[in-house]
Amino acid sequence: MQEGAGKFFILASFFYLAAGPLMGFLMAYLRGKWVLRLMAAHTHFNIMGWVSMMIFGFSYNFLPVLAGKELYSDTLPYVHFVLGNVGLLGMGFVWVGSRFPKSPIKPKAVWPFGLMVFISFILYIFNMIMTLMF
């Protein structure tokens, strides 16, 4: 089970590896207001998307093996994956969409998505601690 979730995280990291630098290119090419429209999503897609998702993928696959233990929960990585990705994509959508004039999207709408990402990180931490310590 953990191999499947790890693969999902690694595949998602490749998506963010493509999307983050694309936003960076657009910021450099279009300049002006586009820098402000894309900056938060660009940063989060690179760090939380590409880097964190890759780390999660590898750690779900290899930390239990290195510790010689079974993953505490085979279900939590999938919940972590869904919450983390829906949250991150939602945050990016709100940040970009709220930066257009007369947009119905308000910047405050980002908080539920940020909460989803936070909860997903807590699930990861809990699962890893329970796996490695007990």
N, C-alpha and C positions, 0 to 999 in steps of 0.2 A: 504493500500500500504506500509506504513512504516514498518509494521510487517514483510513483506516478505524480504525487504532489510536488516532489522535487523537480521533475521534468516540467511541470506546468510553470513553476516559478522561473526556471531557466528560460523557457520559451517566452514568457512575459518580459523577462529582462531584455531579450533581443528586440522585442517591440519597442520598449522604452529607449533602447540604445539607438534605434532608428528615429524615433519621434523627437527625443531631446535635441540631438544635433541638428535635425531639420528645423526645429524652432530657432536654434541658435543661428543657423544660416539665414532664416527669414528675418530675424532681428537685425543682422548685419546688413542684409541686402535692402530691406524695406526701411529701416531706421525709423526715427521719429517716434510717433505714438505706438508703433508696433513693438518697440523695445519694451515699453511699459505694459502692453497688452499680453505679451508672451513671457516676460521675465520670470514670474512666479511659477508658471506651469513648466517652463524650460528647466528651471532649477530643480523642481521637485521630480520631474520625469527623469532627469539624469541621476540624482542622488537616491531618491526613494524608489524610483522605478528600476533603472538599470542596475545600480550598485546593490541596493538592498535586496531586490528580487534575486539577483545572482547569488548573493550570500545566503539567503534563505534556501534557495534550491540546493546549493552544495551542502549546507549544514543539515538539512533534512535527510539528504542521502548519506552523508559521511560521518556526522558526529555520533549517531548511535552505533555505527559500525566500529569507529575508533574507540568508543567507550565499552564495546562489547555488550551492548544492551539493546533491547527492543525499544522502539519509539513509544513513549507513554501513551499517546493517542494517535491512531491512524486517521481519525476524523478531523481533529483540530487543524491540521495543515490545509485541508480543503476549505474549511471555514475561514481560516486566515487568508488564503488565496483570494477567495471571493470578496471578503470585506476589504482587504487591502487594495485590490485592483479597482473595484467599484468606487471605493473612497478616493483613490488617487485620480482616476479618470474624472470623477465628479468634481474634485477640487480644480483640476485643470480646466474643465468646461466652465465652471463658475468664474475663475480668475480671468480667463480670456473673454468670456461673454459679458461680464460686468464692466469691462473697460470700453465698451462701445457707447457712443452718445445715445441717449434715449433707450438704452437697453432695459428690458423688464427684469433682467437678472441683477440682483443686488449682491454686493460683495459679502454681506453677512450670511448669505446662503451657503457659504463654504463650510460653516461649522459642522453640519451633520456629516459631511464627507470626511472632514478632518477627524471627527470622533470615530468614524468607521476605521480609518487607518490606525488611530491610536489603539482601539480595541484589538485590531488584528495584530499589532505589535505585542500587546499584552498576552494574547493567546500564544504567540510564538515563544515568548519568554517563559511563560508557564510550562508549555510543553517541553521545552528544552531543559528547564530546571528539573522537572519531574523525571525526565529521561536520564539525565546525567547524574543526579544526586540520589535518586531513590531506586 
